[in-house]
Amino acid sequence: AASVAATFRFLGVDDAFRPRLEVKNPAKASRSRLAQRLMASPPGWARGAARRILPKNTRKGIYRTATRLNARPQDRATMDPQLRARLVEDLRPEVERLSGMVGRDLGLWLQEPAA
């Protein structure tokens, strides 16, 4: 929320504006790997039968519901420290250039995240 407020100030957005901040893409894991495999690649006979019996929108709805029911929340995996260090070094010139373009210190992007 603090980052959004700072960005809005930078852009000149009215201070009275309060957006609804929601998680749109939370990390998830499958409850059942078997169910996930079957949904991703169903047996040919099941796929054929479903196509003959159910309209496309119904099949899509069943798939979305089954996928949602098979998902469970999961913490996001942390990035490998060696990969992060390599990305920081590769992107350092771009971050510094962008920092100059926007007139703000973006050095936090180049620092190790707080544990």
The 8 nearest C-alpha neighbors of each residue, nearest first, counted from 0:
[[1, 3, 2, 4, 20, 5, 18, 17],
 [2, 0, 4, 3, 5, 6, 7, 8],
 [3, 1, 5, 4, 0, 6, 7, 8],
 [2, 4, 6, 0, 1, 5, 7, 8],
 [5, 3, 1, 7, 2, 6, 0, 8],
 [6, 4, 2, 8, 7, 3, 1, 9],
 [5, 7, 9, 3, 4, 8, 2, 10],
 [6, 8, 12, 10, 4, 9, 5, 11],
 [9, 7, 11, 5, 10, 6, 12, 4],
 [8, 10, 6, 7, 11, 5, 12, 4],
 [11, 9, 7, 8, 12, 6, 5, 13],
 [10, 12, 8, 9, 7, 13, 14, 6],
 [11, 13, 7, 10, 8, 14, 16, 9],
 [12, 14, 15, 16, 11, 7, 8, 17],
 [15, 13, 16, 12, 8, 17, 7, 4],
 [14, 16, 13, 17, 12, 18, 4, 7],
 [17, 15, 14, 13, 18, 12, 7, 4],
 [18, 16, 15, 19, 14, 4, 20, 13],
 [19, 17, 20, 16, 3, 0, 21, 4],
 [18, 20, 21, 17, 0, 16, 22, 3],
 [21, 19, 18, 22, 0, 17, 23, 3],
 [22, 20, 23, 19, 24, 18, 25, 0],
 [21, 23, 24, 25, 20, 26, 19, 0],
 [24, 22, 21, 25, 20, 26, 19, 27],
 [23, 25, 22, 26, 27, 21, 72, 75],
 [26, 24, 22, 23, 27, 72, 73, 75],
 [25, 27, 73, 75, 72, 74, 24, 28],
 [28, 26, 72, 73, 71, 70, 25, 29],
 [27, 29, 71, 70, 73, 72, 30, 26],
 [30, 28, 70, 31, 69, 32, 71, 35],
 [29, 31, 69, 70, 71, 28, 32, 34],
 [30, 32, 34, 29, 33, 35, 69, 70],
 [33, 31, 35, 34, 29, 36, 30, 37],
 [32, 34, 36, 31, 35, 37, 38, 30],
 [35, 33, 37, 31, 32, 36, 38, 69],
 [34, 36, 32, 38, 33, 37, 39, 31],
 [37, 35, 39, 33, 38, 34, 40, 32],
 [38, 36, 41, 34, 40, 35, 39, 33],
 [37, 39, 35, 36, 40, 41, 34, 62],
 [40, 38, 36, 37, 35, 41, 34, 62],
 [39, 41, 37, 38, 36, 42, 35, 43],
 [42, 40, 37, 38, 46, 43, 39, 45],
 [43, 41, 45, 44, 46, 40, 37, 47],
 [42, 44, 46, 45, 47, 41, 48, 40],
 [43, 45, 47, 46, 42, 48, 41, 49],
 [46, 44, 48, 42, 47, 43, 49, 41],
 [45, 47, 43, 49, 44, 48, 41, 50],
 [48, 46, 44, 50, 45, 49, 43, 51],
 [47, 49, 45, 51, 50, 46, 44, 52],
 [48, 50, 52, 46, 51, 53, 47, 45],
 [51, 49, 47, 48, 52, 53, 46, 54],
 [50, 52, 48, 49, 53, 47, 54, 46],
 [51, 53, 49, 50, 48, 54, 47, 58],
 [54, 52, 49, 50, 51, 57, 58, 55],
 [55, 53, 57, 56, 58, 52, 50, 51],
 [54, 56, 58, 57, 59, 53, 50, 60],
 [57, 55, 59, 58, 54, 60, 53, 61],
 [56, 58, 60, 54, 59, 55, 53, 61],
 [59, 57, 55, 61, 56, 60, 62, 53],
 [58, 60, 62, 56, 57, 61, 63, 55],
 [61, 59, 57, 63, 62, 58, 64, 56],
 [60, 62, 64, 58, 59, 63, 65, 57],
 [61, 63, 59, 65, 60, 64, 66, 58],
 [64, 62, 66, 60, 65, 61, 67, 59],
 [65, 63, 67, 61, 66, 62, 60, 68],
 [64, 66, 68, 62, 67, 63, 61, 69],
 [65, 67, 69, 63, 64, 68, 62, 70],
 [68, 66, 64, 70, 65, 69, 63, 71],
 [69, 67, 65, 66, 70, 64, 71, 30],
 [68, 70, 66, 30, 67, 29, 65, 31],
 [71, 69, 29, 67, 68, 28, 30, 27],
 [70, 72, 27, 28, 30, 29, 73, 69],
 [73, 71, 27, 26, 28, 70, 74, 25],
 [72, 74, 27, 26, 28, 75, 71, 25],
 [75, 73, 26, 76, 72, 27, 25, 77],
 [76, 74, 26, 73, 77, 25, 27, 78],
 [75, 77, 74, 78, 73, 26, 79, 27],
 [78, 76, 75, 79, 80, 74, 83, 112],
 [77, 79, 80, 76, 83, 82, 81, 75],
 [78, 80, 82, 81, 83, 77, 84, 76],
 [81, 79, 83, 82, 78, 84, 77, 85],
 [82, 80, 84, 83, 79, 85, 78, 86],
 [81, 83, 85, 79, 84, 80, 86, 78],
 [82, 84, 80, 86, 85, 81, 87, 79],
 [85, 83, 81, 87, 82, 86, 80, 88],
 [84, 86, 82, 88, 83, 87, 89, 81],
 [85, 87, 89, 83, 88, 84, 90, 82],
 [88, 86, 84, 90, 85, 89, 109, 91],
 [87, 89, 91, 85, 86, 90, 84, 92],
 [90, 88, 86, 87, 91, 85, 92, 93],
 [89, 91, 87, 93, 88, 92, 86, 94],
 [90, 92, 94, 88, 93, 87, 89, 95],
 [93, 91, 95, 94, 90, 96, 89, 88],
 [92, 94, 96, 90, 95, 91, 97, 89],
 [93, 95, 97, 91, 96, 92, 98, 90],
 [96, 94, 98, 92, 93, 97, 91, 99],
 [95, 97, 93, 99, 98, 94, 92, 100],
 [98, 96, 100, 94, 99, 95, 93, 101],
 [97, 99, 95, 103, 96, 105, 101, 100],
 [98, 100, 102, 96, 97, 101, 95, 103],
 [99, 101, 97, 98, 102, 96, 103, 95],
 [102, 100, 98, 103, 99, 97, 104, 96],
 [103, 101, 99, 100, 98, 104, 97, 105],
 [104, 102, 98, 101, 105, 99, 100, 97],
 [103, 105, 106, 98, 102, 107, 99, 95],
 [106, 104, 107, 98, 108, 103, 94, 95],
 [105, 107, 108, 109, 104, 110, 94, 95],
 [108, 106, 110, 109, 105, 104, 111, 112],
 [109, 107, 106, 110, 105, 94, 87, 111],
 [108, 110, 107, 106, 87, 111, 91, 105],
 [111, 109, 107, 108, 112, 106, 87, 113],
 [110, 112, 113, 109, 107, 108, 84, 83],
 [113, 111, 110, 114, 107, 108, 109, 83],
 [114, 112, 111, 110, 107, 108, 77, 109],
 [113, 112, 111, 77, 110, 80, 78, 76]]
